[in-house]
Each structure stands twice: as structure tokens, then as C-alpha cells.
């Protein structure tokens, strides 16, 4: 009889309020396959797949950035997080949490400053009444880019000494 595989020494976090369903499905499968603790954080009820061995949902109070603050306070260096929220990504990158967005872009110390600047600029334009358009649709290309980025991030996290 073989012993069960040890649980990895890192957790996988999802800023689940706005994560596309495809992203959640990919993450559920990866967490199950690798037996990685998975924490979904949202301000609404978040259904989990029945019998998923490692997933938990944390429901936070409603309000701006409450889920983001929860993740920022509880994620630790070496964890992996998925979020499209750039200010949250900046906090996580500073804590050495591997952070990727649902389109497969990894936020790093090298690119997060530029991302914040562009975000703030676009927010300023919208505040001034300029139509900036919304995000592009989420299709097979974005789904594939995310799956690849998640696979690379999880592989690095599994190999990292703790």
C-alpha cells in the first residue's frame, strides 16, 4: 500500500467575485489533481464542486475590496493567486505571492508598477466621462493562455523549497 501524496506547502487563492467560470473550472481540476489547498474568496455564496477534496469557500461581507483585503491578509509568500484586480495583485506581488490574471498574464515586480499606472490612467479617463470600452471577451485563446500560465506557476510552486 502506498502512502498518499503529501499536501503541497502552498495554497491556491481565487478572487472569485469576478473570475470567469472557465477559470474556476481549470483551477478546480488543477487543485484536485495536485491536492493543493484551494480557497475561493467572494462576497457572495460560491458553490464548490461536490466532494472536491481541497476546495474551501470564504464568504466575506459585502463592500468594496473586502474580498481583496482578505486575500491580501491571508496569502503568504509562495502561494499562488488568481485575480484581475491590479491593486490586489500589487499587494500580493509585494508579499512574493505568484499572481496571475484570468487571461494568463503573470504580475511581477517588473510589470506591476506599469499595470497600476495604466489602470489609474484609465480610471481617470472614465472619471472624466471618456468612454474607454470594456474588457475584450473571454474565449478559447484566453482560456488556453490562463491554463498554461497556471500550469507554469503551479510547477514552480511545487518545486520551490519551503
N, C-alpha and C positions, 0 to 999 in steps of 0.2 A: 504494500500500500504506500502511495507517495503522499508526502505532506502537501497541503495546499500552498500555492504560491504566496509569498509574503505580500502584504499590502504595501504599495509604494509609500515613500516618506513625503509625499506631497499631495496636495488637494487640487481639484479642478473646480473653478468657480465660473458661474454664468450670471451675468447681469441680465436676468431673464425677462424683465418687463417688455423689452422690445426685440429680443433675439428672434430671428425667423425660425419657424417650425423646423425647417430643414437643418438648421444649425443645431437645434436641440436634439433632433434625431441622430445626427452624426456624433454628437457628444455623448449621448446615452449609450450608443453602441461601443464607442471607444472606452468609456469608463467601465462598462460591463466586461469587455474583453480584457482589459488590463487590471481590473479590480482597483481602480483609482477612486478614492472618495470624491464624490461629485456633489456640489452644493449649488442649488439654484436659488437666487435671491430675487424676490419681487414684492411689489406692494399689493398683489392680488393672489388669489389661490392659484397654485401652479400644480397641475396634475403630473404625476410621475408614472412611468410605465409600471404596470402591476408586477410585483415581485423583483423589481430592479434591486440588485444586492448592495449597491454602493451609493445610490442617489438619495439625497435629502432635499427638502424644500424649506426655505426660510421665508416666512411672510412677515414683512416689515410694515409699519404704519404707513399710511398714505402721506404724500407730501413730496416736494421736490428733493431729489437727490438722497432720499432716506436709504434706498437700496444701495446706492453708490457708497454712502458713508459706512454702511455695514460691511460691505466687501473690503473697502479700504482699511477698516479697523481690524478685520479678522484674517485676511490673506497674509501669508508670510513669504519671505524670500524662498524661491524655488518652486512656489506654487505656479499654476497656470490659470489665467483668467481670460474670459471672452467678454468683450464689451465694445460697443460702438461709441461710448461716451468718452470723449477725449480728455476732459478734466480728470475723470476717474482713471483713465489709462495713465495719465501723468503721475498721479499718486502711486499707482501700482508699480510703474517702471522705477520710480524712485526707491521703492521697497524691494527691488530686484525680483518682482513677480513677472514671469513671462506673460505678456499681454498681447492678444491678437483680436482683430475685429472680425465681424461675421463675413467679411469679404476676403479674408486671408492675409491681411496686412499685419505684420508684427510691429507693434510700437516698441521703440528702443530709445535709449538715452540719446542717440544720434538724431532721431527724427521727431521726437515728441514735441520739442520746442517749436519747430516749424508747423506741426499739426495744430498746436494750440494757437499760434499766431493766425493761421488761416481760418480756424474756427471762429476766433474772436472777430476777425475782419468781416467774415460772412454774417455773423450775428449783428455786427454794427450796421451793415448794409440793410439787413432785414428790419432792424430797428428804425432805420431811416425811411422805410417804406419801399425799398428796392426789391423787386421780385427776383429771387435768386434760384428759383426752381427747387425741386426736392431731390432726394437721392435717386439714383438710377434703380431700375427694377432689379430684383434678386432672381437670377436664373441659374442655369446649369454651370456656366462659367464661374460665377461667384461661389457656388456650392463646391465646385471642384477645387478652386483656389483655397477656400476655407479648409476643406478636408486635408489638403496637402500641408497647409501651414500648421494645422492641429497635430497631424502626424509627426511633423518635424519637431514641434515644441514638446510633445509628449516623449518622443525618443530621447531628446536632450535631457528632459527632466528625469527620466528613468535611469539614465547613465550618470547623472550628476551625483557626486558624493554628498552625503548629508551629515 
